[in-house]
């Protein structure tokens, strides 16, 4: 496929049709006129450049980066002396801070823009401090650990706020930095709550500001506090109806609370808008759609998207978001449905050299993990060991690339596969020890924003291992703990119901089977777990 645009590639593969595979009771339509929210970011440029700068910042706050690049170019066309337009380009080069670390081309591009802005010169002290903050992030792009860069930027933005306390835009960007710089092992969610405390009062005063609603959603995108983000999630899509990320982002909260139909509707709109202009947003939305369809037992809808993703012969925009989506979507489809042999046969698509997988070891690891788990549970223990070995090599590449969070996720994946290898060899105590350690490790971290969730929660897998060992009474509480973190998951409800039934607790089994039947009221007729629930309830 040699199409020059992602929209053409999608149309050729039938992917535009796939973006409409959603619940029909939640109709949504794209905005007729451009709707991006309201931003007033004062700069010392010409009046026309100011107008265009405000629009460029609307696009930035919606993480609509391809369009934002063009918008900052338009600012420079209106006023070649507008140094803040180069600052804007540097902010775009900084990319989505929730998907850091930033490496390679982005660092070089950002530093080049800072140099151009410095050559023009800051017109005011305030603008000089904005430039200094971004310079703290991009300084010496060939050196320096990413964590050092991001913390330096946060400190510098805090200095802007302190010097100019009435500058709302500085407060918003500082809150974004605080939220993105969270420690994934901090279960008090201190950074996220600090950011929300900055943003919530601003939202009361500026209810149509896209960045405020957007960053509130990001700040609450964690299971124990996700319910606090529901108002912003429901509002954000209307604030910026023309931005694909604004349509997608509410589904982060919907996923955390198990609102699958709303998640599908959000991602359908995001996919429709992004198809012609932002390939990674389309692929990101597709991953969330597949995940949500599978929780509703809508396997045919999920399969249609999976097949069309696999039909892509090229992905025009090579970045981690795209790489993760094209690896995770088919892996998720196999693992969620317990098709272990299918999982064991997964292959990277598109293959190298059509896609530079070596740049994204953390994305390839998702599919390798699925292969390893599939092989182990299908009884192919030598095949599972090969995938464990591959995961080890990928972890080394992650550490070399300073992808420390993802290296930790690889440890969890290795532990899970080794647990099921041990089970296959009859080393049951070791299997439980390894599986419990993996579940505890996963529970101590947070998912990355790029994914709706792990292919299968490790604690849910622990429950399945206990069921496989004939210990349903021990399995039940593991499923229940898993569901507190990942609510309304089809396999979680089925596991809990099955464990209760086998343990002789008919009342609790009926409770979970009833929830499963309700969840799957639009499931495919052939969906096994939902059919089992309905048979159980019919017998009662």
N, C-alpha and C positions, 0 to 999 in steps of 0.2 A: 504494500500500500504506500504510494508516494504522494499522497495528498499534501498540499501546502498548508492547510489549516486544520485545526483539530475538529472544527465543526464538520468539514467535509469528510474527515476520517470517520467521525461518529456516524454520519449519515450513511456512508458506504457500508459500515458494519451493522447498521440497524440500531445503533445505540441511542439515537434520538427518540425512537419509539420506546426504548427501555426506560427512559426517564419518566414515562407516563404510567409505569406499572405500580400503581398505588391504590390505596383504599378509595373507592368511589364516593364515599360519604363525606369526604373532606375536600370539596372543590376549591381550587385557588387559581387565580389568574395573574399573569405578570402585570405590572403597572403600565398604564397606557403612556404616561409621561414619566420622565426620569425623576425618581424619588430616592434621594440619598441621605435624607436628614438635613439638619441645620447646623452649620459650623461657621463661627466668626473668629478667624485667627488673624489678628491684625499684623501686617508687615509693612515696612517702609519702602514700598514699591509703587508703581503707577496705579491709578485707579482701576484700569482694566486688568493689570496683573493681580491686584488685590482680589477682584471678583473671581478670576481664574484660580487663584491660590486657595480661596475658600472651597471651591469645588474639588480641587486636588486633595485637600485635607479631608473632605467628605469621603472621597474614594479611599484614602489611606486608612481612615478610621474604620472603614468596612473591609479592610484587608483585600481590596480589589486592586491588587498591585499592577497587573498589566495596564489597566486603564489609568491608574495613578501616575505611572511613568509618562504616558502620553499627556496627561494633564499638567504635570510639572514642566514638560517640554513646551506646552502652550504658554505657561507663565513666562518662560524665558523668551519666547518669541515676542511676547507683549512688552517685556522689559529685560533687556540683556544684562542690566546691572543689578538684577534682583538676586542677591546672594542667597536669600532664603529658599529660592527655587532649587538651588543645588543642595541645600540642607534637606529639602523634601525628597530629592532623589536619593540622598544618603539614607533617609529613613526607610524608603522603599527597599533599598539594597539591604538594610538590616533585616528585612523580611519579618515573618511571624515570630515574635519572641517566644511563643510557647512551643516552637519547633526548633529552637536552638539546640546545639551549637551551630553558629554560622561559620562556614569554612570556604576556602578557595575563592571563586570568582566574586562572590558577594562582598567579601572583605576588601578585595582590590577595587571594586566599583565604588564602594562607599568611601574609601580613602581618596580616590580620585576626585570625587565630588566635593569632599571637604577642602581639598587643595584648590579647586576652582572657586569655592565660596570664599576662602581666605584671600585669594588673589583679587577678588572684587572688593572685599572688605565689608565687615558688618557695619550697618548704618546706625545702629543703636547699641547701647550696653546690653539690653535684653536680647537682641538678636545675636550678639557676640556670645552670650552665655548659652543660648541654644546651640550655636555652632560648637562651642567648647564641649558641651555634653556629648554630642555625637562624635566629636573628635576623640573623646576619651574612650569611646567604644572601638573606633576604627584605627586608632594610632598604631603605627608600625604593624601593618596587616600581616607581615611575614613572621611576626613573633607574638608571644603572649598567649596564655591560657584563656579559653573562652570565659570561664567563670570570673576571672579577673576583669575582663572587658565588661561583662554585663553588670557587675557590681559597681564598677567605676561609672558607668552610664547612670545607674540608679542614683548614686551619690551626687553626681553632677546635676541631674534633673531636680533633686531635692534642693540643691543650692539655688536653682532658678526660682523655685516656688518660694523659698525663704526671702529672696531678694525682691521678688515681685508677687506678693501674696494675693493680689487681685487678679492674677493671670490664670484664668480657669483652664486654658489649654495646657499650661504647664502642669497644673494639678492633675489633669486627666492623663497626660503622658507619663508623669511620675507614678501615678497609680498603676498604669499598665506595666511599667518596669518593676514595681514592687510585686505585683501579682505574678508576673512571669518568672521572677527570681526566687520562687518558692523552693523550699527544700522538700523533695518528694518523700522523705522519711519523717517529716514533721506532721504528726497527726493532730496537732492543735490548730493547724491551718492558720498560723499567725500572719504570714504575709498576705494570704488571700483575704482574711478578715480586715487587715489594715487597709488593703486596696479598696475593698467594698465600703469601708467607713469613709474614705475620701470621696468615692463616687456617688454613693446614695444621696447625700445632700445636694450634689450638683444636679443629679437627675431630677430631683424635685423642682429645681429652678429651670432646668433646660430639658424638658421631657422628650424633645425631638433630636437631641444630640446623638448621633449614631455611635460614637466612641464610648459614651457613658454606658448605654445599655449593653453594648457589645462586651465591654470589659467587666461589667457586673456579671454577665453570664459566665465569662471565663473564670472569674474569681470564685464562683459558687459551683464550679464543675467538678464536685467531689461528693461521693455518696452521703456522708453525714450532714452536709450543708446544702445539698442540691435543691431542696425544697425552697430555700430562700431565693433561688434564682428564677423561680417560675414566673413571677410578674415581669421581670425583664425579658425573659425568653418569649413570653406571649406578646410583648410590645415591640421587640426589636425588629421583627420581620416587617411590620407596618411602617416603622420609621424609615427604613431603607429598602423599599420594595424592589428596587432595581439592582441591588447588589447580591450576587449569588451567596456570598458568605453570610450576609444578613439573613437570608432564607435558611441556610444550613445551620447556623450557629445555635438557634433554639433547640435543635435536636440533640445537642450535647446534654442539656438539662432534661429533655424528654427521655433520653436514653437512661440517664441516671435514675429517673423515677419510674421507668418502665412504661412510658406512654408511647407505645409503638406506632399507633396510627398517626399520631401527631408528628412523630419523627419521620415517618414515610412522607407525609404531606410536605413537611419542611424541605426535605431533600429532593422531592420531585421538583419543587419550584427552583431550588438551587441548581439542579441539573439542567433545567430548561434554559435558565439565564446563562449559565456558564458554558454550555455546549459549544458556542461559537467563539468564545473569547478567553476562557480560563480553564485549560485542561486539568490542572491539578484539582481545582474546585469541583469539576465534574466527577473525577475519579474518587475524590474524598466523599462526596455525596453518595456515590454509588456504593461505597463500602458500608456507610451507615444504612442505606436502604436495604441492602442484602441482609445485614444483621437484624434489622427490624422485621422484615418479612419472615425470616426464619423463626423469630420468637412468636409470631402469629400462626406458624404452621403453614405459611403460604410458600411452599417449596417451589411451585411452578414459577411464580413471579421472581423468586430469588434465582432460580436456574436460568431464566431468560437473560438476566443481567450477567450472570457468570459466563454463559456461553458467548455472549457478545464481547465481554472483556477479553476472553481467550482468543477471540477472532481478531483483536487488534494486532497488527503486525509491527506497529511502531507507536511510541508515545512521544509526541513532539517535544514535550517539556520534561527533561530529565531532572527530577528532584526527589527528595525523600517521600514527600506526600504521594506523588504519583507511583513511585516504586513500592511503597507500602501497600497502596490500594490494589495494584495489579497482582501482588503476591498474596495478600490477605484474603481477597474476595473468594477465589476458588478454594483456598485452604479452609476458610470459615465454612463454606458450604459443605465440604466433606466432613469436617470434624463435628459441626453442630448436629449433623444427621447421623453420626456414628457409623459412617461408611468408611471403615478403617482401611480396607484394601484400596479404595479410591484415593484416600489420603496418601497411602504409601506410594502411589504411582504419580503423584503431582510433579510437574516440571515447571521451571521458570518460563513465563511467557509474557512478552516476547523474549526469545533467548538472546544471549550474546552472539554476535556483536550488535544486534539490532537494539539492544538496550544495555547500558553500561552497569550491570549489576554489581561489579566490583566496587563501584563507588558507594554502594548502599548495603553493607554487610548486615545492618540492623533490619533491613527489609527482607533480604534473602533469608535471614534466620527464621522469620515467621513461617515461610513455606517449608524450610528444612525441618523445623520443629514439628509441623503437621505431618511430614513424611515419617519422621521418627516415631511419633506417637501412633500413627496409623500402622506402621510396620510392627511395632511392639504388640499392639492390641490385636493385630491380625495373625500373630504367631511367627512373624518373620524376624527373629531375634538378631541374626547376623545383619540384616538390613537396618534394623533399629540402631545397632552399634555403629554402623557406618555413618548414620545421620548424627549420632552423638559426637563422633569424631569431627564431622563437618562443622557442627555447632561450636566445637572448641576452637577450630581455626577461624571461624567468623568472629568469635569473641575476641581473639587476639587482634584481628583487624579493627574491631570496635575500640579496643583499648589504645591501639596505635593512633586511631583517629579521634581520641578523647571523647568517645561516645560511652561514657561511664554508666549512665543510666541503662542504656541498652545492653551493656555487658552484664549488668545485674539481672536483666530480664533473661539473657541467655543462660545464666546460672539456674534460674527457675526452670527454663525449658529443659535443660540437661537433667535436672533433678527429676522432673516428671517422666521423661522417657526412660531414665534409668530405673525408676520405680516400677514401671510396667515391664521392663526387661526382667527385673528381679522377680516380679509376679509370674512371668512366663517360665522362669526357671525354678519356681517353687520356693524361692527365698522370701517367704511371705512377711516375716518380721522386718527384714531389710526393706522390702517394698513399702510397707507402711511407714517406716522411719523416713525414707527418702520422700515419700509423697507428702507426709505431714510437714517435713521441713520445707518443701517447695511451697506448700499452701501458706505456711507461716511467713515465709519470705515474701510471697506475693501480697499477702495482707498488710505487710509492713511498708509497702511502697504504694504509689499511685499509678494509674494508667497514664500513658502519654496522650495528649490531646489529639494526636493524629488518628487514634483508633477508637471505635465505640466501646471496645472491651477486648479482653484476651480471647483467643480462639475458643477457649473453654476455661472457666475459672478453675484454678488449681484446687480449691477446696471442694468444688463440685466433683472434680475428678477423684479426690480423696473419698468422697461419699460413694462414688461408683466402685472404687477399689474395695471398700468395705462391703458393699453389696456383693461383689464378685467373690469375696472371701466368706460369704454366708453370714455376715454380721449386720443385719439390717437395723437392729436397735442402736448400734454404734454409728451407723451411716446416717440415720435421720438427723441428729443434731448438726452434723457437718453440712448437710444440704440446707438446713435452716440458717446456719451462720452465713453460708454463701449467699443466700437470698437476701439477707439484710444489706449486703454490699451491692449485689446485682439483682434487684427486684424484678419480678414478673418474667423471669427467664423460663422458657418452655421446658428445657431439660432440667432446670432446677426444681420446678414444680413437679415434674414427672418423677424425678429421683426421690424427692421427699414423699410423694404419694406411694411410690413403690416400696420404699423402705418402711413406711408406716404399715402398709398392707402386709408385708412379709413378717413384720414384728408383731402382728396381731392387733394393732391399734386401728380398728375399722373406722372409728370416729374421725381420727386425724387423717386417715387415708381418704375418707370421703370428703373432708374439708379441702385437701389439696387437689384431689381429682376434680372437684367442683370448680375450683379456681382455674384449673387447667382447661376444663371444658369451656368455661366462659372466655378465657384468653383465646382459645382456638375456635371461636364461633364462626370465623371466616376461613378456617384452615382447609387445605385440600382434603377431599373425602378420604384419600388414601394415607393421610398423615397418621403414622402408627401410634404415637403417644396420645394424641387427642382421641383417636378411636378407642384406645384402651380405657381412657378416662370415662368415655361415654358408656362403654360396656359395663364398667364397674358400677356407675351410677344407675344404670338401667336395672341391674341385678338387685340393687337395694330398693 
